[in-house]
Amino acid sequence: VMDKIIASFGAVPVQIPVPELYEALQKGTVDGVLISFVSAGSHKLDEVVKYATRGLNVSGGIFGYVISEKTWKTLSPDIQQAMLKAAGEATKNLGASMDSLEVEAINNFKKKGIQVGELSPAEQQKWIDVQKPVLENWVKSMEANKLPGRQVFDSLVHKAKEAEKASK
């Protein structure tokens, strides 16, 4: 899906392992990357870029707290609830920490003379609108395979909006 989204922007998606991005940017093999400022800084991409854009809201990382269903079913309901509560708190704390680290990383980019552009809400909406057909096609393909694509997508959008409100 991410490749299709990138193509919808008129770009050509290329799969490059993150540790190889520095060299790819340095040599001009790629013109840009979709990566968080935190990740970019930790991979020293701030040494090889002149420009960065904030606010694209195109991708994000995924963190999972998982347990096998078999093991989960052996736990008492009070233990299950405690684990769900702890996971919720951990997720919230991780999000707050990542938001703070992102601001710090952006400031480091700026201190190094990298021009960091900020998209206006109208510009952000344009990026969102270009992605809509790709995302709707994903939902349709999931539904065609008897999978709950709409439910998963709507839940993700809802959770993202909740997280955004909570962070403000």
C-alpha positions as CSV (number, residue, x, y, z in Angstrom):
1,V,0.0,0.0,0.0
2,M,2.8,2.4,0.8
3,D,4.3,1.9,-2.6
4,K,1.0,2.8,-4.2
5,I,0.6,5.8,-2.0
6,I,4.1,7.0,-3.0
7,A,3.2,6.4,-6.7
8,S,0.0,8.4,-6.2
9,F,2.2,11.4,-5.4
10,G,4.0,11.1,-8.7
11,A,7.1,9.5,-7.2
12,V,8.7,6.2,-7.9
13,P,8.9,4.0,-4.8
14,V,12.2,2.2,-4.1
15,Q,12.8,-0.2,-1.3
16,I,16.0,0.5,0.5
17,P,17.0,-0.7,3.9
18,V,17.2,2.2,6.3
19,P,20.9,1.6,7.1
20,E,21.6,2.1,3.3
21,L,19.7,5.4,3.0
22,Y,22.6,7.6,4.0
23,E,24.6,6.4,1.0
24,A,21.6,6.4,-1.3
25,L,20.9,10.1,-0.5
26,Q,24.6,11.0,-0.6
27,K,25.1,9.5,-4.1
28,G,21.7,10.8,-5.4
29,T,20.3,7.3,-5.9
30,V,17.2,8.6,-4.2
31,D,15.9,12.1,-4.0
32,G,14.0,11.8,-0.8
33,V,12.8,9.5,1.9
34,L,9.7,9.1,4.1
35,I,11.1,8.7,7.6
36,S,10.6,10.2,11.0
37,F,12.9,13.0,12.0
38,V,14.0,10.8,15.0
39,S,14.9,7.9,12.7
40,A,16.6,10.2,10.2
41,G,18.7,11.7,12.9
42,S,19.7,8.4,14.4
43,H,20.9,7.3,11.0
44,K,22.7,10.6,10.4
45,L,20.6,11.5,7.4
46,D,20.9,15.1,8.7
47,E,24.4,15.0,7.3
48,V,23.3,14.5,3.7
49,V,20.0,16.4,3.3
50,K,19.4,20.1,2.9
51,Y,15.6,20.1,3.1
52,A,13.0,18.3,5.2
53,T,9.2,18.6,5.3
54,R,7.1,18.2,8.4
55,G,3.4,17.4,8.4
56,L,3.1,14.9,5.5
57,N,1.4,12.3,7.7
58,V,2.1,9.6,5.2
59,S,3.5,6.8,7.3
60,G,4.1,5.7,10.8
61,G,5.7,3.1,12.8
62,I,4.0,0.1,14.3
63,F,4.6,-1.2,17.8
64,G,2.9,-4.4,18.9
65,Y,2.4,-5.9,22.2
66,V,1.5,-9.5,21.5
67,I,0.7,-12.7,23.2
68,S,-0.4,-16.0,21.7
69,E,-4.1,-16.6,21.9
70,K,-3.5,-19.9,23.5
71,T,-1.6,-18.3,26.4
72,W,-4.0,-15.4,26.6
73,K,-6.9,-17.8,27.2
74,T,-5.1,-19.4,30.1
75,L,-5.0,-16.1,32.0
76,S,-7.7,-15.0,34.4
77,P,-9.9,-12.1,33.4
78,D,-8.3,-9.9,36.0
79,I,-4.8,-10.6,34.7
80,Q,-6.1,-10.0,31.1
81,Q,-7.5,-6.6,32.1
82,A,-4.3,-5.7,34.0
83,M,-2.3,-6.5,30.9
84,L,-4.6,-4.5,28.6
85,K,-4.4,-1.6,31.0
86,A,-0.6,-1.7,31.1
87,A,-0.4,-2.0,27.3
88,G,-2.7,1.1,27.0
89,E,-0.5,3.1,29.4
90,A,2.7,1.9,27.7
91,T,1.3,2.9,24.3
92,K,0.3,6.3,25.6
93,N,3.7,6.9,27.2
94,L,5.5,5.7,24.1
95,G,3.5,8.1,22.0
96,A,4.3,11.0,24.2
97,S,7.9,10.1,24.3
98,M,8.1,9.8,20.5
99,D,6.4,13.1,20.1
100,S,8.9,14.8,22.4
101,L,11.8,13.1,20.6
102,E,10.4,14.2,17.2
103,V,10.4,17.9,18.3
104,E,13.9,17.5,19.6
105,A,15.1,15.9,16.3
106,I,13.4,18.6,14.2
107,N,15.1,21.3,16.3
108,N,18.5,19.5,15.7
109,F,17.8,19.5,12.0
110,K,17.2,23.3,12.1
111,K,20.3,23.9,14.2
112,K,22.3,22.1,11.5
113,G,21.0,24.5,8.9
114,I,18.5,22.1,7.3
115,Q,15.5,23.9,5.9
116,V,12.5,22.3,7.5
117,G,9.2,23.2,5.8
118,E,5.9,23.0,7.5
119,L,2.8,22.1,5.5
120,S,-0.3,24.2,6.1
121,P,-3.5,22.4,7.0
122,A,-4.7,23.0,3.4
123,E,-1.5,21.5,2.0
124,Q,-1.8,18.5,4.4
125,Q,-5.3,17.9,3.2
126,K,-4.1,17.8,-0.4
127,W,-1.7,15.0,0.5
128,I,-4.5,13.2,2.3
129,D,-6.8,13.5,-0.6
130,V,-4.3,12.1,-3.1
131,Q,-4.0,9.0,-0.9
132,K,-7.8,8.3,-0.5
133,P,-8.3,6.3,-3.7
134,V,-5.3,4.1,-2.8
135,L,-6.6,3.5,0.7
136,E,-10.2,2.8,-0.6
137,N,-8.8,0.3,-3.1
138,W,-7.0,-1.5,-0.2
139,V,-10.3,-1.6,1.8
140,K,-12.1,-3.0,-1.3
141,S,-9.4,-5.7,-1.8
142,M,-9.6,-6.8,1.8
143,E,-13.4,-6.9,1.7
144,A,-13.2,-8.9,-1.6
145,N,-11.1,-11.4,0.3
146,K,-13.7,-11.6,3.1
147,L,-11.5,-9.7,5.5
148,P,-12.8,-6.7,7.6
149,G,-11.0,-4.0,5.6
150,R,-13.5,-1.2,6.3
151,Q,-13.6,-2.1,10.0
152,V,-9.8,-2.2,10.3
153,F,-9.4,1.0,8.3
154,D,-12.1,3.0,10.2
155,S,-10.7,1.8,13.5
156,L,-7.2,2.9,12.6
157,V,-8.4,6.3,11.5
158,H,-10.5,6.7,14.7
159,K,-7.5,5.6,16.9
160,A,-5.2,8.1,15.1
161,K,-7.6,10.9,15.6
162,E,-8.0,10.0,19.3
163,A,-4.2,10.0,19.7
164,E,-3.8,13.3,17.9
165,K,-6.4,14.9,20.2
166,A,-4.8,13.4,23.3
167,S,-1.4,14.8,22.3
168,K,-2.7,18.4,22.1
